[in-house]
């Protein structure tokens, strides 16, 4: 039987431990019945505890790889994860401005799950100035939302990120101290919806990649951003609920939990 899988182009880092980055994107997009094409933005040295080294790739290579893919594949959505360097942000902007019709889902990875710093202040400025105006759905956690805006209140952060050019902003609350996890979706100058999820007990590696890739895959499948954000949260929560611990550090989301059901 012929199966038509929408193509999602991922700009992602490589995580050798297999929990985050491009591998997380591919696993998630397969789960959304999509085809993942990928351009590696940075190599890393990391394990399930933390990132030890970040090795950005050449901007010219990123541009040429993406251009080759876009000339051949009918890309339905673009997902951006780890950027790692201001020049990489500029390279990605070059690609996005040449394809303004493709929805862009941006997970602004500013720090590793283990706490390692992955974004300089120059990179944060580059993301805000170059990429947010091109973004359809931004999926920062609460700490990333505050760093991108310089604000403290998450409602203010959401509105400020809309003002920077994002169409939708989904701020996740996993880094907050509330008994439940509250995720806030902003659009059209206002808080559109608050989603509440049971807080799970472990520390997870690649949860942000999972959420953003799920949003991208669902948009590629034809859902509108609100529906995609809603269903992607459900998928991510169940992947985290079924998480496993491959090493001595954080747990990995089980993105194929649906196979075991």
Residue pairs with C-beta under 8 A, 6 or more apart in sequence:
3 33
5 33
5 34
5 35
6 34
6 35
6 76
6 77
6 217
6 220
6 221
7 34
7 35
7 36
7 37
7 73
7 74
7 75
7 76
7 220
8 25
8 29
8 34
8 35
8 36
8 37
8 75
8 76
8 77
8 78
8 79
8 213
8 216
8 217
8 220
9 37
9 38
9 39
9 66
9 69
9 70
9 73
9 75
9 77
9 78
9 79
9 102
10 22
10 25
10 26
10 29
10 36
10 37
10 38
10 39
10 78
10 79
10 80
10 81
10 213
10 216
11 38
11 39
11 41
11 62
11 66
11 78
11 79
11 80
11 81
11 83
11 92
12 21
12 22
12 25
12 38
12 39
12 40
12 41
12 79
12 80
12 81
12 82
12 209
13 20
13 21
13 22
13 40
13 41
13 42
13 43
13 44
13 54
13 81
13 82
13 84
13 109
14 21
14 22
14 23
14 40
14 42
14 43
14 44
15 21
15 22
15 23
15 24
15 44
15 46
15 206
16 44
16 45
16 46
16 47
17 46
17 47
17 48
17 205
17 246
17 247
18 246
18 252
19 48
19 205
19 206
19 246
19 250
19 252
19 253
20 113
20 205
20 206
20 208
20 209
21 44
21 81
21 82
21 206
21 209
22 38
22 40
22 81
24 206
24 209
24 210
24 213
24 253
24 255
25 36
25 38
25 79
25 81
25 209
25 213
26 36
26 38
27 255
27 256
28 209
28 210
28 213
28 214
28 217
28 235
28 239
28 255
29 35
29 36
29 213
29 216
29 217
30 36
31 214
31 217
31 235
31 255
31 256
31 258
32 213
32 214
32 217
32 218
32 220
32 221
32 235
33 217
33 221
34 76
34 216
34 217
34 220
34 221
35 73
37 69
37 73
37 75
39 62
39 65
39 66
39 69
40 57
41 56
41 57
41 62
41 81
41 82
41 83
41 84
41 88
41 92
42 54
42 55
42 56
42 57
42 82
42 83
42 84
42 85
42 88
43 54
43 55
43 57
44 51
44 52
44 53
44 54
44 55
44 82
45 51
45 52
45 53
45 55
46 52
46 53
46 112
46 116
47 247
47 249
48 205
48 245
48 246
48 247
48 248
48 249
48 250
48 252
49 114
49 247
49 248
49 249
49 250
50 112
50 113
50 114
50 115
50 116
50 249
51 112
51 114
51 116
51 118
52 116
54 84
54 118
56 84
56 85
56 87
56 88
57 88
59 87
59 88
59 90
59 91
60 91
62 88
62 91
62 92
62 95
63 91
63 94
63 95
66 92
66 95
67 95
69 75
70 95
70 99
75 99
75 102
76 102
76 103
76 219
76 220
76 221
77 102
77 103
77 104
77 105
77 216
77 217
77 219
77 220
78 95
78 96
78 99
78 102
78 103
78 104
78 105
78 216
79 104
79 105
79 106
79 107
79 212
79 213
79 215
79 216
80 92
80 104
80 105
80 106
80 107
80 131
81 107
81 109
81 208
81 209
81 212
82 109
82 118
83 89
83 92
83 108
83 109
83 119
83 123
83 126
83 127
83 131
84 118
84 119
84 123
85 123
86 120
86 122
86 123
86 125
86 126
89 123
89 126
89 127
89 130
89 131
90 126
90 130
92 130
92 131
93 130
93 131
93 134
96 102
96 104
96 131
96 134
97 134
100 134
103 136
103 137
103 216
103 219
103 220
103 225
104 131
104 134
104 135
104 136
104 137
105 135
105 136
105 137
105 139
105 212
105 213
105 215
105 216
105 219
106 127
106 131
106 132
106 135
106 137
106 138
106 139
106 166
106 212
107 139
107 140
107 208
107 209
107 211
107 212
108 119
108 127
108 138
108 139
108 140
108 144
108 148
109 118
109 119
109 144
109 208
109 209
110 117
110 118
110 119
110 124
110 143
110 144
110 147
110 148
111 117
111 118
111 119
111 143
111 144
112 118
113 203
113 204
113 205
113 206
113 207
113 250
114 249
114 250
119 127
119 147
124 147
124 148
127 148
128 148
128 164
132 138
132 148
132 161
132 164
132 165
132 166
133 164
133 165
134 165
135 165
135 166
135 167
136 166
136 167
136 168
136 219
136 225
137 166
137 167
137 168
137 169
137 170
137 212
137 215
137 219
137 225
137 228
137 229
138 161
138 166
138 168
138 169
138 170
139 170
139 172
139 208
139 211
139 212
139 215
140 148
140 161
140 169
140 171
140 172
141 171
141 172
141 173
141 174
141 175
141 208
142 154
142 157
142 171
142 172
142 173
142 174
142 175
142 176
143 175
145 154
145 157
145 158
145 161
145 169
145 171
146 152
146 154
146 157
148 157
148 161
148 164
149 156
149 157
149 160
149 161
149 164
151 157
151 160
154 171
154 173
154 184
155 184
155 191
157 171
158 169
158 171
158 184
158 186
158 191
159 186
159 189
159 190
161 169
161 186
162 169
162 186
162 187
162 188
162 189
167 187
167 225
168 185
168 186
168 187
168 192
168 225
168 226
168 229
169 185
169 186
169 187
170 183
170 184
170 185
170 186
170 211
170 215
170 229
171 183
171 184
171 186
172 181
172 183
172 208
172 211
173 181
173 182
173 183
173 184
174 181
174 199
174 207
176 182
178 199
179 199
180 196
180 197
180 198
180 199
181 196
181 197
181 198
181 199
182 194
182 195
182 196
182 197
183 194
183 195
183 196
183 197
183 233
184 191
184 193
184 194
184 195
185 191
185 192
185 193
185 194
185 195
185 226
185 229
186 192
187 225
187 226
192 226
193 226
193 230
195 230
195 233
197 233
197 237
198 237
200 237
200 240
200 241
200 243
202 240
202 243
202 245
202 250
202 251
203 249
203 250
203 251
204 240
204 243
204 250
204 251
204 252
204 253
205 249
205 250
205 251
205 252
205 253
206 252
206 253
207 236
207 240
207 253
210 235
210 236
210 239
210 240
210 253
210 255
211 232
211 233
211 236
214 228
214 231
214 232
214 235
214 236
215 225
215 228
215 229
215 232
217 232
218 227
218 228
218 231
218 232
219 225
219 228
223 231
236 253
238 257
238 258
239 253
239 254
239 255
239 257
240 251
240 253
241 257
242 253
242 254
242 257
242 260
243 251
243 252
243 253
243 254
244 251
244 252
244 254
245 251
245 252
246 252
254 260
